[in-house]
Amino acid sequence: MALFDRKAEESEIVSGRDAATRALSVTAVENDFVEGVYDKLAKVYDLIFGPTLHPGRLQAIERMNVQPGERVLEVGVGTGINLSLYPDTCSVTGIDFSSSMLEKARERAARKEHRHVRLLQMDAADLKFADGSFDIVYAPYLISVVPDPVKVAQEMRRVCRPGGRIIFLNHFLSANPILSRIERLISPFTIHIGFKSDLDLPAFLAQSGLQPISIEKVNVPKIWSLVTSVK
Ligand SMILES: C[S@@+](CC[C@H](N)C(=O)[O-])C[C@H]1O[C@@H](n2cnc3c(N)ncnc32)[C@H](O)[C@@H]1O
């Protein structure tokens, strides 16, 4: 039966029923594929995804309210487009598995003399940090591109200290039945430009065991979400 043949499935998406077990997206990806996509995107990333997605980045930094001395981990740091936004009184660790994206981030950090920043090549699903290493663990525009979002969220939670903040900035599947239909249809195509358009937020939260303290709509149009939780 086709995915949208049953009316019930639409109401399940909206209501969050079944969230603990249902698939997070219709699109499956592997790390190799994603790495290939971002190696190609690295040269044009800031141009395409810079200004359009920037209001969300600014709102996230405001929400984070980073305090002097805090340790921030940015997961999927990409070209380092967020690096100038963090106060230089905190320490920032940015990780990414794409060497092309990281190269851009390294150039940017050197150019702007960001001495409070370190950049490391790493898989978000296998973070090489001890438990509780960070005060803030932040994934801007990452979680809808990884093969296993729940594993990544669990890793983010593990490396966050008790009482620390875990923050996602991302596009998620719309609660509107017509939009969600479109997002599911186009998801196998949008992955070629770096994201799945149909990541199911209630299912992601239920399966990751995260309980958000706030979910704010950001960017224009407001189809991206800033999801903040505390460990
Ligand atoms: C959409 S970009 C986000 C870049 C930046 N955070 C921003 O605000 O624009 C997603 C980044 O996540 C990285 N990425 C995707 N999957 C990853 C994984 N499993 N581990 C580490 N980085 C990953 C990609 O290489 C890419 O640089």
The ligand as an ORCA input file, in Angstrom:
! r2SCAN-3c Opt
* xyz 0 1
  C      23.913     21.543      6.123
  S      25.586     21.505      6.635
  C      25.536     22.501      8.106
  C      26.709     23.406      8.234
  C      26.627     24.465      9.335
  N      26.428     23.875     10.629
  C      25.557     25.502      9.072
  O      25.022     26.056     10.043
  O      25.278     25.824      7.921
  C      25.696     19.869      7.308
  C      27.129     19.479      7.654
  O      27.090     18.256      8.373
  C      28.150     17.443      7.941
  N      27.805     16.047      8.232
  C      26.849     15.310      7.661
  N      26.816     14.089      8.214
  C      27.782     14.065      9.163
  C      28.250     13.090     10.077
  N      27.695     11.874     10.137
  N      29.248     13.411     10.902
  C      29.830     14.653     10.864
  N      29.436     15.609     10.015
  C      28.423     15.333      9.179
  C      28.299     17.746      6.462
  O      29.571     17.403      5.990
  C      28.017     19.241      6.442
  O      29.214     19.967      6.573
*
